[in-house]
Amino acid sequence: MVRSNRTLSLDLEIRWPALPIWVLGWVLLIRLDGWLNLGNLALLLVLFSAIAGMWLSALASMAISGMSVLMFNWLLVEPRHTFHVLQDQDLLLLITMLVVSAVVSFLMARWRWAAELESQHARYSDDLRHWAEQFREASDMPTQAELLHNALTPLHSGAIGIGLLED
């Protein structure tokens, strides 16, 4: 599927807040290392994942969350700078972080989809209301036929013909 530059630009405009949220999250995690225990740091990571997920697609959010869990393991879980985990509870913490982040990513994507669908329905409803008002205000049949033709033309790729019957 080929995407236009305008669509790509629009996608980037919509998604840009996720980057500063993740950067702020990681700066905060690194600064609070030693002040908070590993469980609290993990909760902060899940929180930032959920907030950034409001702007990311489900796939992007899950991928970034997965990379963040790996970085969390690398930077904050003993032994540091390895992907090994010494304590079983730390492994459970990492797995839980990954699963919760994935669920939140899915729910956020679903929420955005529902909001977009609701917006489309609202636009469609407004269009129908506007068309009904115009149709009601049109006093003669030729004007009503023209309004009907104008309303149907965008919905059909072929030619549209409207026949009027005289009494």
C-alpha positions as CSV (number, residue, x, y, z in Angstrom):
1,M,0.0,0.0,0.0
2,V,1.4,3.4,-1.0
3,R,0.9,6.2,1.4
4,S,1.1,9.8,0.3
5,N,3.4,12.2,2.0
6,R,0.4,14.1,3.4
7,T,-0.9,11.0,5.1
8,L,2.6,10.1,6.5
9,S,3.0,13.7,7.7
10,L,-0.5,13.6,9.4
11,D,0.4,10.3,11.1
12,L,3.6,11.8,12.5
13,E,1.8,14.9,13.6
14,I,-0.7,12.8,15.5
15,R,2.0,10.5,17.0
16,W,4.7,12.9,18.0
17,P,3.7,13.3,21.7
18,A,4.7,9.7,22.4
19,L,8.4,10.4,22.0
20,P,8.8,13.1,24.7
21,I,6.6,10.9,27.0
22,W,9.0,8.0,26.6
23,V,12.1,10.2,27.0
24,L,10.6,11.8,30.1
25,G,9.7,8.4,31.4
26,W,13.2,7.0,31.0
27,V,14.9,10.1,32.4
28,L,12.6,9.8,35.5
29,L,13.3,6.0,35.8
30,I,17.1,6.5,35.7
31,R,16.9,9.4,38.1
32,L,14.7,7.5,40.6
33,D,16.9,4.3,40.4
34,G,18.1,3.8,44.0
35,W,15.3,5.9,45.5
36,L,12.5,3.5,44.5
37,N,12.4,-0.2,44.5
38,L,12.2,-2.2,41.3
39,G,8.4,-2.8,41.5
40,N,7.7,0.9,41.8
41,L,10.0,1.7,38.8
42,A,8.2,-1.0,36.8
43,L,4.8,0.6,37.6
44,L,6.2,3.9,36.3
45,L,7.3,2.2,33.1
46,V,3.8,0.7,32.6
47,L,2.3,4.2,33.3
48,F,4.4,5.8,30.7
49,S,3.7,3.0,28.3
50,A,-0.1,3.6,28.8
51,I,0.2,7.4,28.3
52,A,2.4,7.1,25.2
53,G,0.0,4.4,23.9
54,M,-2.7,7.0,23.5
55,W,-0.8,8.3,20.5
56,L,0.8,5.1,19.1
57,S,-0.7,2.3,17.1
58,A,-1.1,-1.0,18.9
59,L,1.8,-2.6,17.1
60,A,4.1,0.4,17.6
61,S,3.1,0.6,21.3
62,M,3.7,-3.1,21.9
63,A,7.0,-3.0,20.1
64,I,8.3,0.0,22.0
65,S,6.9,-1.5,25.3
66,G,8.7,-4.7,24.6
67,M,12.0,-2.8,23.9
68,S,11.4,-0.8,27.1
69,V,11.0,-4.0,29.1
70,L,14.3,-5.3,27.7
71,M,16.0,-1.9,28.5
72,F,14.5,-2.1,32.0
73,N,16.1,-5.5,32.4
74,W,19.4,-4.3,31.0
75,L,19.6,-1.1,33.0
76,L,17.8,-1.7,36.3
77,V,17.5,-5.4,37.1
78,E,20.4,-7.2,38.8
79,P,22.8,-8.3,37.4
80,R,22.8,-5.0,35.4
81,H,24.0,-4.7,31.8
82,T,22.9,-8.3,31.1
83,F,19.6,-9.9,30.1
84,H,20.0,-12.5,33.0
85,V,17.6,-12.4,35.9
86,L,18.8,-13.7,39.3
87,Q,15.5,-13.7,41.2
88,D,12.3,-15.4,40.0
89,Q,10.3,-12.5,41.3
90,D,12.2,-10.2,38.9
91,L,11.4,-12.5,36.0
92,L,7.7,-12.4,37.0
93,L,7.9,-8.7,37.2
94,L,9.3,-8.4,33.7
95,I,6.8,-10.8,32.2
96,T,3.9,-9.0,34.0
97,M,5.2,-5.6,32.7
98,L,5.2,-7.0,29.2
99,V,1.7,-8.5,29.4
100,V,0.2,-5.4,31.0
101,S,1.8,-3.1,28.4
102,A,0.5,-5.3,25.6
103,V,-3.0,-5.3,27.0
104,V,-3.0,-1.5,27.5
105,S,-1.7,-1.0,24.0
106,F,-4.5,-3.1,22.6
107,L,-7.1,-1.3,24.7
108,M,-5.8,2.1,23.6
109,A,-5.8,1.1,19.9
110,R,-9.4,-0.1,20.4
111,W,-10.4,3.1,22.1
112,R,-8.9,5.2,19.3
113,W,-10.7,3.1,16.7
114,A,-14.0,3.5,18.6
115,A,-13.5,7.3,18.9
116,E,-12.8,7.5,15.1
117,L,-15.9,5.5,14.4
118,E,-17.9,7.7,16.6
119,S,-16.6,10.8,14.8
120,Q,-17.5,9.3,11.4
121,H,-21.0,8.5,12.6
122,A,-21.4,12.1,13.9
123,R,-20.2,13.5,10.6
124,Y,-22.6,11.2,8.7
125,S,-25.5,12.2,11.0
126,D,-24.7,15.9,10.5
127,D,-24.6,15.4,6.7
128,L,-28.0,13.7,6.8
129,R,-29.5,16.4,9.0
130,H,-28.2,19.1,6.7
131,W,-29.5,17.3,3.6
132,A,-32.9,16.8,5.3
133,E,-33.1,20.4,6.1
134,Q,-32.3,21.4,2.6
135,F,-34.7,18.9,1.2
136,R,-37.5,20.1,3.5
137,E,-36.9,23.7,2.5
138,A,-37.0,22.9,-1.2
139,S,-40.5,23.7,-2.4
140,D,-40.5,22.2,-5.9
141,M,-39.8,18.8,-7.3
142,P,-36.9,19.8,-9.6
143,T,-35.0,21.3,-6.7
144,Q,-35.6,18.3,-4.6
145,A,-34.4,16.0,-7.5
146,E,-31.3,18.1,-7.8
147,L,-30.6,17.8,-4.1
148,L,-31.1,14.1,-4.3
149,H,-28.8,13.8,-7.3
150,N,-26.1,15.8,-5.4
151,A,-26.5,13.6,-2.4
152,L,-26.3,10.3,-4.3
153,T,-23.4,11.3,-6.7
154,P,-20.6,10.9,-4.2
155,L,-22.0,7.5,-3.2
156,H,-22.0,5.9,-6.7
157,S,-19.2,5.7,-9.2
158,G,-21.4,5.6,-12.3
159,A,-23.9,8.1,-13.7
160,I,-27.1,8.7,-11.7
161,G,-30.4,9.5,-13.3
162,I,-33.5,10.7,-11.5
163,G,-36.9,10.6,-13.2
164,L,-39.7,12.8,-12.2
165,L,-43.3,11.8,-12.7
166,E,-46.0,14.5,-13.4
167,D,-49.4,14.2,-11.8
